[in-house]
């Protein structure tokens, strides 16, 4: 089968990805030990985010998308074929890891560590803090009204996908992933301005896009609520 040949051609990138996932698993299992050593934890986290952005995102183009979720759900009610999903080995491996991670840590491993656009946002925010750019603390009342937006966007895309997957993919451009990660900003100016605007907002409000607009984060949060274990300690 074609997918077998594709996997054989991507042995090295697959091995690096699996190794990175094993490292991340170790980080989560030893999170208590790491957070007691702030300097070491900061170095480990920053290094991993740089790897996620540069290698996983810009080099390997392994950026997961809400389109993957919509395609999978639609295939379940039409004509599901494993070969279609196996044709992109890194995406398949990452989704398998995310699915397993949802059982133990919810969406934390992906949203916090494995999303290249999320890594770009956080690294830029770290630079902004170093440059003493003022950080905006969103009032709780406003935050409560903003965070449901990403769920509304996801549910809208989810419903639209059953009517027209093509329209859903077009509106899924609310994700700046294709512009900032896959195409590295080499795109028409409206898409570039949109992505840069979201990144600019993230300089003042940490992970602005992830908190309020990301439909993929919303899609992962829903099954993440029913995880079997509470192994992720949040600060």
BAROLUM-105219 format. One record per residue (C-alpha): x, y, z; residue number from 1. Coordinates in steps of 0.1 Angstrom, whole numbers, padded with zeros to 4 digits, m for minus. Example, Ala and Ser with C-alpha at 12.3 -4.5 7.8 and 13.67 -1.06 7.14 Angstrom:
<lumpa><px>0123</px><py>m0045</py><pz>0078</pz><nr>1</nr></lumpa>
<lumpa><px>0137</px><py>m0011</py><pz>0071</pz><nr>2</nr></lumpa>
This chain:
<lumpa><px>0000</px><py>0000</py><pz>0000</pz><nr>1</nr></lumpa>
<lumpa><px>0010</px><py>0036</py><pz>m0007</pz><nr>2</nr></lumpa>
<lumpa><px>0009</px><py>0046</py><pz>0030</pz><nr>3</nr></lumpa>
<lumpa><px>0035</px><py>0019</py><pz>0038</pz><nr>4</nr></lumpa>
<lumpa><px>0059</px><py>0034</py><pz>0013</pz><nr>5</nr></lumpa>
<lumpa><px>0053</px><py>0069</py><pz>0028</pz><nr>6</nr></lumpa>
<lumpa><px>0061</px><py>0056</py><pz>0063</pz><nr>7</nr></lumpa>
<lumpa><px>0093</px><py>0040</py><pz>0051</pz><nr>8</nr></lumpa>
<lumpa><px>0104</px><py>0072</py><pz>0035</pz><nr>9</nr></lumpa>
<lumpa><px>0098</px><py>0091</py><pz>0067</pz><nr>10</nr></lumpa>
<lumpa><px>0116</px><py>0068</py><pz>0091</pz><nr>11</nr></lumpa>
<lumpa><px>0140</px><py>0094</py><pz>0104</pz><nr>12</nr></lumpa>
<lumpa><px>0114</px><py>0121</py><pz>0111</pz><nr>13</nr></lumpa>
<lumpa><px>0091</px><py>0095</py><pz>0126</pz><nr>14</nr></lumpa>
<lumpa><px>0119</px><py>0083</py><pz>0149</pz><nr>15</nr></lumpa>
<lumpa><px>0127</px><py>0119</py><pz>0160</pz><nr>16</nr></lumpa>
<lumpa><px>0090</px><py>0126</py><pz>0167</pz><nr>17</nr></lumpa>
<lumpa><px>0085</px><py>0094</py><pz>0187</pz><nr>18</nr></lumpa>
<lumpa><px>0117</px><py>0102</py><pz>0207</pz><nr>19</nr></lumpa>
<lumpa><px>0104</px><py>0137</py><pz>0214</pz><nr>20</nr></lumpa>
<lumpa><px>0071</px><py>0123</py><pz>0226</pz><nr>21</nr></lumpa>
<lumpa><px>0089</px><py>0099</py><pz>0249</pz><nr>22</nr></lumpa>
<lumpa><px>0108</px><py>0129</py><pz>0263</pz><nr>23</nr></lumpa>
<lumpa><px>0076</px><py>0148</py><pz>0268</pz><nr>24</nr></lumpa>
<lumpa><px>0060</px><py>0118</py><pz>0286</pz><nr>25</nr></lumpa>
<lumpa><px>0090</px><py>0118</py><pz>0310</pz><nr>26</nr></lumpa>
<lumpa><px>0085</px><py>0155</py><pz>0316</pz><nr>27</nr></lumpa>
<lumpa><px>0049</px><py>0149</py><pz>0326</pz><nr>28</nr></lumpa>
<lumpa><px>0057</px><py>0119</py><pz>0348</pz><nr>29</nr></lumpa>
<lumpa><px>0084</px><py>0139</py><pz>0366</pz><nr>30</nr></lumpa>
<lumpa><px>0066</px><py>0172</py><pz>0367</pz><nr>31</nr></lumpa>
<lumpa><px>0067</px><py>0175</py><pz>0405</pz><nr>32</nr></lumpa>
<lumpa><px>0105</px><py>0170</py><pz>0405</pz><nr>33</nr></lumpa>
<lumpa><px>0109</px><py>0196</py><pz>0377</pz><nr>34</nr></lumpa>
<lumpa><px>0088</px><py>0224</py><pz>0390</pz><nr>35</nr></lumpa>
<lumpa><px>0107</px><py>0223</py><pz>0423</pz><nr>36</nr></lumpa>
<lumpa><px>0137</px><py>0234</py><pz>0402</pz><nr>37</nr></lumpa>
<lumpa><px>0124</px><py>0266</py><pz>0384</pz><nr>38</nr></lumpa>
<lumpa><px>0156</px><py>0273</py><pz>0364</pz><nr>39</nr></lumpa>
<lumpa><px>0159</px><py>0238</py><pz>0351</pz><nr>40</nr></lumpa>
<lumpa><px>0122</px><py>0236</py><pz>0343</pz><nr>41</nr></lumpa>
<lumpa><px>0124</px><py>0270</py><pz>0325</pz><nr>42</nr></lumpa>
<lumpa><px>0153</px><py>0257</py><pz>0304</pz><nr>43</nr></lumpa>
<lumpa><px>0136</px><py>0224</py><pz>0296</pz><nr>44</nr></lumpa>
<lumpa><px>0103</px><py>0241</py><pz>0286</pz><nr>45</nr></lumpa>
<lumpa><px>0119</px><py>0268</py><pz>0265</pz><nr>46</nr></lumpa>
<lumpa><px>0141</px><py>0242</py><pz>0247</pz><nr>47</nr></lumpa>
<lumpa><px>0111</px><py>0219</py><pz>0240</pz><nr>48</nr></lumpa>
<lumpa><px>0090</px><py>0249</py><pz>0227</pz><nr>49</nr></lumpa>
<lumpa><px>0118</px><py>0258</py><pz>0203</pz><nr>50</nr></lumpa>
<lumpa><px>0120</px><py>0222</py><pz>0191</pz><nr>51</nr></lumpa>
<lumpa><px>0082</px><py>0222</py><pz>0186</pz><nr>52</nr></lumpa>
<lumpa><px>0082</px><py>0254</py><pz>0166</pz><nr>53</nr></lumpa>
<lumpa><px>0113</px><py>0250</py><pz>0145</pz><nr>54</nr></lumpa>
<lumpa><px>0115</px><py>0212</py><pz>0139</pz><nr>55</nr></lumpa>
<lumpa><px>0080</px><py>0199</py><pz>0144</pz><nr>56</nr></lumpa>
<lumpa><px>0063</px><py>0230</py><pz>0129</pz><nr>57</nr></lumpa>
<lumpa><px>0084</px><py>0248</py><pz>0104</pz><nr>58</nr></lumpa>
<lumpa><px>0105</px><py>0219</py><pz>0092</pz><nr>59</nr></lumpa>
<lumpa><px>0082</px><py>0188</py><pz>0095</pz><nr>60</nr></lumpa>
<lumpa><px>0049</px><py>0208</py><pz>0090</pz><nr>61</nr></lumpa>
<lumpa><px>0034</px><py>0186</py><pz>0117</pz><nr>62</nr></lumpa>
<lumpa><px>0008</px><py>0211</py><pz>0129</pz><nr>63</nr></lumpa>
<lumpa><px>m0025</px><py>0196</py><pz>0139</pz><nr>64</nr></lumpa>
<lumpa><px>m0057</px><py>0214</py><pz>0129</pz><nr>65</nr></lumpa>
<lumpa><px>m0094</px><py>0214</py><pz>0137</pz><nr>66</nr></lumpa>
<lumpa><px>m0098</px><py>0203</py><pz>0101</pz><nr>67</nr></lumpa>
<lumpa><px>m0083</px><py>0169</py><pz>0111</pz><nr>68</nr></lumpa>
<lumpa><px>m0110</px><py>0166</py><pz>0137</pz><nr>69</nr></lumpa>
<lumpa><px>m0138</px><py>0175</py><pz>0113</pz><nr>70</nr></lumpa>
<lumpa><px>m0124</px><py>0152</py><pz>0086</pz><nr>71</nr></lumpa>
<lumpa><px>m0122</px><py>0123</py><pz>0111</pz><nr>72</nr></lumpa>
<lumpa><px>m0157</px><py>0128</py><pz>0124</pz><nr>73</nr></lumpa>
<lumpa><px>m0172</px><py>0131</py><pz>0089</pz><nr>74</nr></lumpa>
<lumpa><px>m0154</px><py>0100</py><pz>0078</pz><nr>75</nr></lumpa>
<lumpa><px>m0170</px><py>0080</py><pz>0106</pz><nr>76</nr></lumpa>
<lumpa><px>m0205</px><py>0087</py><pz>0092</pz><nr>77</nr></lumpa>
<lumpa><px>m0195</px><py>0083</py><pz>0055</pz><nr>78</nr></lumpa>
<lumpa><px>m0167</px><py>0060</py><pz>0044</pz><nr>79</nr></lumpa>
<lumpa><px>m0140</px><py>0056</py><pz>0070</pz><nr>80</nr></lumpa>
<lumpa><px>m0106</px><py>0044</py><pz>0056</pz><nr>81</nr></lumpa>
<lumpa><px>m0075</px><py>0041</py><pz>0077</pz><nr>82</nr></lumpa>
<lumpa><px>m0053</px><py>0045</py><pz>0046</pz><nr>83</nr></lumpa>
<lumpa><px>m0064</px><py>0081</py><pz>0042</pz><nr>84</nr></lumpa>
<lumpa><px>m0052</px><py>0090</py><pz>0077</pz><nr>85</nr></lumpa>
<lumpa><px>m0021</px><py>0068</py><pz>0076</pz><nr>86</nr></lumpa>
<lumpa><px>m0009</px><py>0088</py><pz>0045</pz><nr>87</nr></lumpa>
<lumpa><px>0005</px><py>0115</py><pz>0068</pz><nr>88</nr></lumpa>
<lumpa><px>0026</px><py>0096</py><pz>0093</pz><nr>89</nr></lumpa>
<lumpa><px>0037</px><py>0125</py><pz>0116</pz><nr>90</nr></lumpa>
<lumpa><px>0001</px><py>0138</py><pz>0119</pz><nr>91</nr></lumpa>
<lumpa><px>m0011</px><py>0103</py><pz>0126</pz><nr>92</nr></lumpa>
<lumpa><px>0016</px><py>0097</py><pz>0153</pz><nr>93</nr></lumpa>
<lumpa><px>0008</px><py>0130</py><pz>0169</pz><nr>94</nr></lumpa>
<lumpa><px>m0029</px><py>0124</py><pz>0170</pz><nr>95</nr></lumpa>
<lumpa><px>m0024</px><py>0090</py><pz>0185</pz><nr>96</nr></lumpa>
<lumpa><px>m0002</px><py>0106</py><pz>0212</pz><nr>97</nr></lumpa>
<lumpa><px>m0028</px><py>0133</py><pz>0218</pz><nr>98</nr></lumpa>
<lumpa><px>m0056</px><py>0107</py><pz>0221</pz><nr>99</nr></lumpa>
<lumpa><px>m0035</px><py>0087</py><pz>0247</pz><nr>100</nr></lumpa>
<lumpa><px>m0026</px><py>0119</py><pz>0265</pz><nr>101</nr></lumpa>
<lumpa><px>m0063</px><py>0129</py><pz>0268</pz><nr>102</nr></lumpa>
<lumpa><px>m0068</px><py>0100</py><pz>0291</pz><nr>103</nr></lumpa>
<lumpa><px>m0041</px><py>0111</py><pz>0316</pz><nr>104</nr></lumpa>
<lumpa><px>m0035</px><py>0148</py><pz>0312</pz><nr>105</nr></lumpa>
<lumpa><px>m0063</px><py>0162</py><pz>0291</pz><nr>106</nr></lumpa>
<lumpa><px>m0053</px><py>0186</py><pz>0263</pz><nr>107</nr></lumpa>
<lumpa><px>m0023</px><py>0198</py><pz>0283</pz><nr>108</nr></lumpa>
<lumpa><px>0004</px><py>0179</py><pz>0264</pz><nr>109</nr></lumpa>
<lumpa><px>m0007</px><py>0192</py><pz>0230</pz><nr>110</nr></lumpa>
<lumpa><px>m0019</px><py>0227</py><pz>0238</pz><nr>111</nr></lumpa>
<lumpa><px>0010</px><py>0234</py><pz>0262</pz><nr>112</nr></lumpa>
<lumpa><px>0039</px><py>0216</py><pz>0245</pz><nr>113</nr></lumpa>
<lumpa><px>0032</px><py>0201</py><pz>0210</pz><nr>114</nr></lumpa>
<lumpa><px>0013</px><py>0229</py><pz>0192</pz><nr>115</nr></lumpa>
<lumpa><px>0038</px><py>0248</py><pz>0170</pz><nr>116</nr></lumpa>
<lumpa><px>0017</px><py>0280</py><pz>0169</pz><nr>117</nr></lumpa>
<lumpa><px>0012</px><py>0278</py><pz>0206</pz><nr>118</nr></lumpa>
<lumpa><px>0050</px><py>0275</py><pz>0210</pz><nr>119</nr></lumpa>
<lumpa><px>0055</px><py>0306</py><pz>0187</pz><nr>120</nr></lumpa>
<lumpa><px>0030</px><py>0326</py><pz>0208</pz><nr>121</nr></lumpa>
<lumpa><px>0046</px><py>0316</py><pz>0241</pz><nr>122</nr></lumpa>
<lumpa><px>0082</px><py>0322</py><pz>0229</pz><nr>123</nr></lumpa>
<lumpa><px>0072</px><py>0357</py><pz>0216</pz><nr>124</nr></lumpa>
<lumpa><px>0055</px><py>0365</py><pz>0249</pz><nr>125</nr></lumpa>
<lumpa><px>0087</px><py>0355</py><pz>0268</pz><nr>126</nr></lumpa>
<lumpa><px>0106</px><py>0379</py><pz>0246</pz><nr>127</nr></lumpa>
<lumpa><px>0080</px><py>0406</py><pz>0253</pz><nr>128</nr></lumpa>
<lumpa><px>0084</px><py>0401</py><pz>0291</pz><nr>129</nr></lumpa>
<lumpa><px>0122</px><py>0403</py><pz>0288</pz><nr>130</nr></lumpa>
<lumpa><px>0117</px><py>0436</py><pz>0269</pz><nr>131</nr></lumpa>
<lumpa><px>0094</px><py>0448</py><pz>0297</pz><nr>132</nr></lumpa>
<lumpa><px>0063</px><py>0451</py><pz>0274</pz><nr>133</nr></lumpa>
<lumpa><px>0034</px><py>0455</py><pz>0298</pz><nr>134</nr></lumpa>
<lumpa><px>0013</px><py>0424</py><pz>0303</pz><nr>135</nr></lumpa>
<lumpa><px>m0024</px><py>0428</py><pz>0304</pz><nr>136</nr></lumpa>
<lumpa><px>m0043</px><py>0408</py><pz>0330</pz><nr>137</nr></lumpa>
<lumpa><px>m0078</px><py>0402</py><pz>0316</pz><nr>138</nr></lumpa>
<lumpa><px>m0105</px><py>0409</py><pz>0343</pz><nr>139</nr></lumpa>
<lumpa><px>m0122</px><py>0377</py><pz>0354</pz><nr>140</nr></lumpa>
<lumpa><px>m0156</px><py>0390</py><pz>0343</pz><nr>141</nr></lumpa>
<lumpa><px>m0144</px><py>0397</py><pz>0307</pz><nr>142</nr></lumpa>
<lumpa><px>m0124</px><py>0364</py><pz>0306</pz><nr>143</nr></lumpa>
<lumpa><px>m0156</px><py>0345</py><pz>0315</pz><nr>144</nr></lumpa>
<lumpa><px>m0174</px><py>0361</py><pz>0285</pz><nr>145</nr></lumpa>
<lumpa><px>m0145</px><py>0356</py><pz>0261</pz><nr>146</nr></lumpa>
<lumpa><px>m0134</px><py>0320</py><pz>0267</pz><nr>147</nr></lumpa>
<lumpa><px>m0167</px><py>0304</py><pz>0253</pz><nr>148</nr></lumpa>
<lumpa><px>m0159</px><py>0320</py><pz>0219</pz><nr>149</nr></lumpa>
<lumpa><px>m0136</px><py>0292</py><pz>0209</pz><nr>150</nr></lumpa>
<lumpa><px>m0163</px><py>0266</py><pz>0217</pz><nr>151</nr></lumpa>
<lumpa><px>m0189</px><py>0286</py><pz>0196</pz><nr>152</nr></lumpa>
<lumpa><px>m0164</px><py>0286</py><pz>0167</pz><nr>153</nr></lumpa>
<lumpa><px>m0158</px><py>0249</py><pz>0170</pz><nr>154</nr></lumpa>
<lumpa><px>m0195</px><py>0240</py><pz>0172</pz><nr>155</nr></lumpa>
<lumpa><px>m0202</px><py>0262</py><pz>0142</pz><nr>156</nr></lumpa>
<lumpa><px>m0174</px><py>0245</py><pz>0121</pz><nr>157</nr></lumpa>
<lumpa><px>m0186</px><py>0211</py><pz>0133</pz><nr>158</nr></lumpa>
<lumpa><px>m0222</px><py>0217</py><pz>0122</pz><nr>159</nr></lumpa>
<lumpa><px>m0211</px><py>0233</py><pz>0089</pz><nr>160</nr></lumpa>
<lumpa><px>m0189</px><py>0203</py><pz>0081</pz><nr>161</nr></lumpa>
<lumpa><px>m0219</px><py>0181</py><pz>0078</pz><nr>162</nr></lumpa>
<lumpa><px>m0234</px><py>0205</py><pz>0052</pz><nr>163</nr></lumpa>
<lumpa><px>m0201</px><py>0212</py><pz>0033</pz><nr>164</nr></lumpa>
<lumpa><px>m0167</px><py>0201</py><pz>0043</pz><nr>165</nr></lumpa>
<lumpa><px>m0153</px><py>0226</py><pz>0018</pz><nr>166</nr></lumpa>
<lumpa><px>m0170</px><py>0255</py><pz>0035</pz><nr>167</nr></lumpa>
<lumpa><px>m0159</px><py>0243</py><pz>0069</pz><nr>168</nr></lumpa>
<lumpa><px>m0122</px><py>0241</py><pz>0057</pz><nr>169</nr></lumpa>
<lumpa><px>m0125</px><py>0276</py><pz>0043</pz><nr>170</nr></lumpa>
<lumpa><px>m0139</px><py>0290</py><pz>0076</pz><nr>171</nr></lumpa>
<lumpa><px>m0113</px><py>0270</py><pz>0095</pz><nr>172</nr></lumpa>
<lumpa><px>m0088</px><py>0297</py><pz>0084</pz><nr>173</nr></lumpa>
<lumpa><px>m0097</px><py>0312</py><pz>0117</pz><nr>174</nr></lumpa>
<lumpa><px>m0068</px><py>0291</py><pz>0127</pz><nr>175</nr></lumpa>
<lumpa><px>m0036</px><py>0309</py><pz>0117</pz><nr>176</nr></lumpa>
<lumpa><px>m0017</px><py>0277</py><pz>0116</pz><nr>177</nr></lumpa>
<lumpa><px>m0015</px><py>0273</py><pz>0079</pz><nr>178</nr></lumpa>
<lumpa><px>m0002</px><py>0309</py><pz>0075</pz><nr>179</nr></lumpa>
<lumpa><px>0023</px><py>0310</py><pz>0104</pz><nr>180</nr></lumpa>
<lumpa><px>0035</px><py>0274</py><pz>0105</pz><nr>181</nr></lumpa>
<lumpa><px>0029</px><py>0255</py><pz>0072</pz><nr>182</nr></lumpa>
<lumpa><px>0035</px><py>0284</py><pz>0048</pz><nr>183</nr></lumpa>
<lumpa><px>0058</px><py>0304</py><pz>0071</pz><nr>184</nr></lumpa>
<lumpa><px>0040</px><py>0336</py><pz>0063</pz><nr>185</nr></lumpa>
<lumpa><px>0046</px><py>0333</py><pz>0025</pz><nr>186</nr></lumpa>
<lumpa><px>0009</px><py>0339</py><pz>0017</pz><nr>187</nr></lumpa>
<lumpa><px>m0016</px><py>0366</py><pz>0006</pz><nr>188</nr></lumpa>
<lumpa><px>m0014</px><py>0397</py><pz>0028</pz><nr>189</nr></lumpa>
<lumpa><px>m0049</px><py>0394</py><pz>0045</pz><nr>190</nr></lumpa>
<lumpa><px>m0039</px><py>0360</py><pz>0060</pz><nr>191</nr></lumpa>
<lumpa><px>m0005</px><py>0373</py><pz>0071</pz><nr>192</nr></lumpa>
<lumpa><px>m0020</px><py>0404</py><pz>0087</pz><nr>193</nr></lumpa>
<lumpa><px>m0045</px><py>0382</py><pz>0106</pz><nr>194</nr></lumpa>
<lumpa><px>m0018</px><py>0359</py><pz>0119</pz><nr>195</nr></lumpa>
<lumpa><px>0004</px><py>0388</py><pz>0129</pz><nr>196</nr></lumpa>
<lumpa><px>m0025</px><py>0405</py><pz>0147</pz><nr>197</nr></lumpa>
<lumpa><px>m0031</px><py>0374</py><pz>0168</pz><nr>198</nr></lumpa>
<lumpa><px>0006</px><py>0371</py><pz>0176</pz><nr>199</nr></lumpa>
<lumpa><px>0007</px><py>0408</py><pz>0185</pz><nr>200</nr></lumpa>
<lumpa><px>m0021</px><py>0404</py><pz>0209</pz><nr>201</nr></lumpa>
<lumpa><px>m0002</px><py>0375</py><pz>0224</pz><nr>202</nr></lumpa>
<lumpa><px>0027</px><py>0399</py><pz>0233</pz><nr>203</nr></lumpa>
<lumpa><px>0004</px><py>0416</py><pz>0258</pz><nr>204</nr></lumpa>
<lumpa><px>m0020</px><py>0388</py><pz>0268</pz><nr>205</nr></lumpa>
<lumpa><px>m0002</px><py>0354</py><pz>0272</pz><nr>206</nr></lumpa>
<lumpa><px>m0016</px><py>0328</py><pz>0247</pz><nr>207</nr></lumpa>
<lumpa><px>m0044</px><py>0352</py><pz>0236</pz><nr>208</nr></lumpa>
<lumpa><px>m0054</px><py>0330</py><pz>0207</pz><nr>209</nr></lumpa>
<lumpa><px>m0053</px><py>0297</py><pz>0226</pz><nr>210</nr></lumpa>
<lumpa><px>m0074</px><py>0311</py><pz>0254</pz><nr>211</nr></lumpa>
<lumpa><px>m0102</px><py>0327</py><pz>0234</pz><nr>212</nr></lumpa>
<lumpa><px>m0103</px><py>0317</py><pz>0197</pz><nr>213</nr></lumpa>
<lumpa><px>m0087</px><py>0283</py><pz>0191</pz><nr>214</nr></lumpa>
<lumpa><px>m0114</px><py>0258</py><pz>0179</pz><nr>215</nr></lumpa>
<lumpa><px>m0089</px><py>0229</py><pz>0181</pz><nr>216</nr></lumpa>
<lumpa><px>m0083</px><py>0236</py><pz>0217</pz><nr>217</nr></lumpa>
<lumpa><px>m0121</px><py>0236</py><pz>0222</pz><nr>218</nr></lumpa>
<lumpa><px>m0124</px><py>0203</py><pz>0204</pz><nr>219</nr></lumpa>
<lumpa><px>m0097</px><py>0187</py><pz>0226</pz><nr>220</nr></lumpa>
<lumpa><px>m0111</px><py>0202</py><pz>0258</pz><nr>221</nr></lumpa>
<lumpa><px>m0145</px><py>0185</py><pz>0254</pz><nr>222</nr></lumpa>
<lumpa><px>m0132</px><py>0149</py><pz>0256</pz><nr>223</nr></lumpa>
<lumpa><px>m0105</px><py>0161</py><pz>0279</pz><nr>224</nr></lumpa>
<lumpa><px>m0132</px><py>0168</py><pz>0305</pz><nr>225</nr></lumpa>
<lumpa><px>m0138</px><py>0131</py><pz>0309</pz><nr>226</nr></lumpa>
<lumpa><px>m0102</px><py>0120</py><pz>0313</pz><nr>227</nr></lumpa>
<lumpa><px>m0097</px><py>0089</py><pz>0335</pz><nr>228</nr></lumpa>
<lumpa><px>m0069</px><py>0104</py><pz>0356</pz><nr>229</nr></lumpa>
<lumpa><px>m0061</px><py>0138</py><pz>0371</pz><nr>230</nr></lumpa>
<lumpa><px>m0023</px><py>0136</py><pz>0367</pz><nr>231</nr></lumpa>
<lumpa><px>m0018</px><py>0171</py><pz>0354</pz><nr>232</nr></lumpa>
<lumpa><px>m0011</px><py>0197</py><pz>0382</pz><nr>233</nr></lumpa>
<lumpa><px>m0019</px><py>0232</py><pz>0370</pz><nr>234</nr></lumpa>
<lumpa><px>m0005</px><py>0264</py><pz>0385</pz><nr>235</nr></lumpa>
